[in-house]
């Protein structure tokens, strides 16, 4: 298994990501939409399983963490891209009236970026297979 300190750090980070996704989607969103709810539920389950494996030092932890990171990275890039396009559309079409909504969506994108893009990318770099001579 990998070094213990990074496993603990990434395990705790995955727990935090699972909490942020669950609260953000299931508590903060005012309306339910099945594709978003299913994606959030799957990602939350993957992140929790990954965190449990990394924190316990299980042999399967690296494989589950890779899957969780890949899923988070794909969903995070989709989310940030969709929010960026929507921000541009709102400000362009609605002008000053749309700027308020555009600012809120830009803040959501800025908050999602570290948890759903940067952290999974760093974790995937850490999880890459090591080269042995």
Protein Blocks (a to p, Z undefined) as FASTA:
>chain_A
ZZfklmmmmmmmmmmmmmmmmmmmmmmpmbdcfklmmmmmmmmmmmmmmmmmmmnopakl
mmmmmmmmmmmmmmmmmmmmmmmmmmmmmmmmnmmmlmmmmmmmmmmmmmmmmmmmmmmm
mmmmmmpccddZZ
